[in-house]
Amino acid sequence: MKKNRLGRTDTFVSEICLGSMTWGSQNTFAEASEQIACALDHGVNFIDTAEMYPTTPMSEKTLGDTETIIGEWVAASGRRDEVLLATKVTGKGKEWMYGGKDITPEKIRVSVERSLKRLQTDRIDLYQLHWPNRGSYHFRQNWTFDPTAQDKQPVKDNILEVLRALDEEVKAGRILHVGLSNESCWGSAQYLSIAEKENLPRVVSTQNEYNLMNRLFDLDLAELSHQEDMGLLAFSPLATGMLTGKYSDGEIPEGSRRTLNKDLSGRYTQKSAPICERYNALAREHDLHPAHMALAFCLSRPFMTSAIIGATSVEQLTTNLAAADVTLSDEVMKGIHDIYLDHPIPM
């Protein structure tokens, strides 16, 4: 499998990353281990998680269980050096979710220690800030996003103190690289410029949602990515399964995400479902599996460092991994562009 450089570092990650947010709720340790083995056999060297996982559903009872499962795999397999582990520090949220606090130096120190213990490792290869303290337009919040309530100088002061805390962790060898998640172009630029000015760790990536139905990254962030070598780690490249075709005609397969979250966190609506069907139909017209077309499109984007795929079975995972060998024809790409022109932001 193709490997891409992580930012300006000497670290290379597989163009497909194995997501883990179902491990501990929809998937057991044995099933997660089977998925990891399958992914490694296909050339994947990158696993993404977070201290707040699993999320299907997210609950206080299972909080941190995904990292614990990965740690059990690390201890049992002896294959830690074959994978790059990425995790995330949780920001402002529910009180039961690690106190619901902002990301601060103290929060980082505590969270790094907890994640290392659960993961049963001495280092985190990529440590990401799950979402900005000031708020975000991601997860369908773009329709009501209003940045005018942000305090200007305190935001920049927090970025500086967070980078200093991350620098301490890097110097101690507990984390190797730093990344963002659910970030904006302005926020990413602040992290980059402040880090350069203060000689602090440089952000190597941002993990934002990106798929055929959500292409917000194509504009300002794509330009920043190109100019600053800050690549995208795309989560939900299949729009939480919508772009696999399994929800066609309103179907809700047993065990699928829609049995737990019917509108898929605002993705599946009366407006978005018909557009999704246009993409799925386009794939079938060209004898492509819808998942292969959706993932191959993501992998073709010049700013894509890695697309994060999740699965609840090895069968699903094997199907998704096969997309790495798919090249879309000019005709298919034109069909995608035509749908995009009609419906640029359907969800």
N, C-alpha and C positions, 0 to 999 in steps of 0.2 A: 504494500500500500504506500502511496505517495506520502512523504513527510514534508512538512512546511516549517520554516524557521519561526520561532516564537519571538516576535519583536525583533530587536537587534542583538539578541543573545546567540549563543552557540547551541541552544537547545532546539531540537526538532521534534515536532509532534505529528502524529498521524492525522491525515486530513479528515478522518472520522474519529470522534471521541465517544467513548462509552459513557452514557449517562446512567445515573444510579438512583433517581428519586423515587422509584417504586420498591427499592430493596428495604425490607422491614415492615412493609404494609402489604403490597400485592405480591412481593417475592420473598422467599425464605433465603437463608444463608446458602443452602445447597443450590437453589436456583440461581442466585447471584454468582456463585462460584462457577457454575456451568456457563453462564453468560460471559464471565471474564475469560475463561479458558477458550471459548469460541472466538471472542474478539481478538485475543492474542494470537490465535492460530491464523487469523485473517490479516495480521500485520498491525493491529491497533496497539498503540503503546501509551494511551492517554485515557485516564478515568476522571470524570468530574463528579464532585459531590458537594455537600454543604453541611454546616453544623445543624441546620434546621430540618434536614431531610429525615424521613420520607415525607412526601407531600400528597400522597394519594390514598387517603386524605392526610392532611397535616393535623397532628394532635399532640397534646402535651405528653400523652402516654408513650408515644413512639419517638419523641424528639431525640435526635442524635443517633438513632438506631442504624441509619445507613452507614455512617462513619464506623460504627461498631462492627457491622458486618464486613466492611472492607478490611478493617483491622484483623478480624478473625481470618479472612482470606490471606492477608499478609503473613500472619503467624503460621498458618497451616501449609501454605504453598511454598514458602521460601523463594518467591519470585518477585520480591519487592523491587529489585533493580531492573526488572523488565518493563516497569510501568512508571509513568509520570502521574503523580496524584495532584489533583487540583481540588481545593475546597474553598469555602467562603465564610466570612465573618458576617453574622446577622446584624442588621441595623434596627432602627426604631420599629416597634411592632407590639404585639401582644405581650403582656407582662409575663406570661408563662413561657414565652419564647426567649429564654436567656435574659430575663429581666426587662425586655422591651426597650433597652437603652439605645441611644445613639452610638455610632461607631466613634470611639475615643481611644486614646493610648491605653488606658486601663482595660477597656473592652477587648482590644486586640491582644494584649498580653494574656488575659484570662482565656480568651477563645483559642488562641494558638496552643496554649498548654493543654486545654481540653481536647482539641482536635488531634494533637499528636498522641495523646494517651489513647483515645478511641481508635485511631488509625494504626496504633502499634508501630509507629515509625519514628525516626529521629529527625525527619525533615518533611516539609510540604513543598512540592515542586512549584506550584503556582497558588498563591494566596490572593483571593479576590474579595473586594468589598461588595457585598451582595446588592446593595442599592444605596444611593446617596442619602445622607441625613436630611438634606433640604427637600427631598421629595423627587418624584420622577414622573415622566409622561408615559412610561411603559405600562404594560398590562391594561390597555384600553383607557388609560388615564389621559391620553392625548386629546380626547374630546373636550376635556374641561381643564387642561393644564394651564396654570397661571403662575408664572415665576415672580410676579411683582411683589409677592409676600416675603420673598427671601431677604434676609439680612445680608448685605453685601460683604462687609469686612469680616464678620464672624464666620461666614462660609469659607473664605480664603484662609483665615486663621486655623480653622479646623482641618483643612486639607494639609496645611503645613505640619500641624502636630501629629496628624495621622501618618504622614510620610516619615516623620522622624521616628515614630514608634515602629513602623515597618522596617526602617533602616536598622534599628536595634535588633530586630528579629533576623534580618538578613546577615548582619555582622556576626550574630551568634550561631548562624548556620541552621536555624530552625525553619526558615523559609528561603527559597532560592530566588523566586521571581514574584512580581506584584502585578495584579490585574484588577480591572474594574468590572462592574456588572450593572445592567439597567441604567447606564449612564448616558448623558447627552454629549453633544459635540463640545459645548462650552465647558462642561465639567471635566471632560477628558483633557481638553487643552490646558485647563488650570493645573491638573495633576502633572502634565508633561512640563509645563513652563516652570512651575514652582520647584519640581524635582531637579531640573537643569540648573536653575539659579542657586539652589541650596546644596547641590551635589548629593542628592538623595535618590533612592531607587526609582528607576524609570519604569513607567507603566508599559507592559509588553502587549496587553490585549484588553478587549472589553467583551463581556459576554452579554449580548442582547438578543432579543427574539428576532429571527429572520426566517422568512419562508415566502413562498409564492403569494401568500395572502397578506403579508406584512413586510414591506420593503422600505421602511423608514430609514434604514442604514444606507440606502443607495445615494443619498444626497450629501449633506455636510460631513457626516461621519465617514463616508467613503473617501472624501477628499482628505480628511485628517488622517485616515488610515494610510493612504498613499504617501502623503508628505512626511508622516512621522513614524511609519513602520509599526503602527499599532493595529494588529489584525483583529478580526472578528471571530469570536467563538460563538457560533449561532446555536441558541437553544430553540426548541420547538421547530426544527426545519420541516417537520411534517404537520405542523399546526395541530399538535397533540392528537395525531392520527387522522385528522380530517382529510389529509392529502394522500392517504393510503387507499381510499375508496371504501373503507369498511363501514362508514356511516351513510353510504348512498341510500337514497329512498327512505331516509329517516330511520334506518336500522340502528339498533343499539345492541351490539353483540354482548353476550354474557361475559363478564369479567373485564370489559373495556372501561376506559376512563369515563365515558358518558354514563355508566351505571353509578359512578360515584359523584360525578359533576356534570349534570345534564347539558349545560351550555358551555362547558369547557372553559370556565373563567371568562365568559363573554365572547368567546371565539365563534361558537356555533349559534347563529341567529337566523331569522327569516331572511335577512339580507345577505349574509355570508354563505349560507349553505348552497344556494343556486350557483354562486360564482365558483365555489369549490368544485361543484359538479362539472362546470365547464373545463376546469383544469384536469380533473380525472378523466373526462370524456376525451380530451385532447390526447392524453397518454394512451388510452385504449385505441384511438384511431391510428396510432403509430406503433401498435403492438408493444407498448411499453407498460410495465407495471406502474401504476400511479406513484407509488413510493419511489421507484427508481427515477422517474422524471423529476419529481420534486427535489430529491436529494442531489441528483446530478446537476440540476440547475444551481443549487446552492454551492456545490463544489466548483462550479465553473466561474464563480464570481472572483474577481481579482483581489478582493480584500479578505477572502475567506481563509483563515488560518485552520479552523477545524469546525466541522458540524457535529453537534452533540446529539446522538441518537439514543433513545431509550426503548426498551422492549420489556414485555412481561414473559416472553418465552424465547427459547433459542430459535424456534422457527421464524418468529418475527425478526429477530436479530439477524439471522442469516440472510433473509430477504433484504433487509436494509443495507447490510454490508456489501451486497452485490452491486449496489449503486456506484461504488468506487470504480467499477469497470465499465460504466455506461458513459458514452459520449453522445450528447444530443445533436441531432442534425440541424442544419440551418432552417429547415421547414418547421421543426418542432419549436425552435427558438423564436421564430416569427409568430407561431401560434400563441406562445406564451406572451410575447410582447403585445399582440392584438388584444388579448384578454386584459392585460395590465392597463392598456390605454383606456379600455372601457370601465375598469373597476380598479383604480390604483390602491385604494385602502378599503377593502370590503369588510374588514373587521378591526 
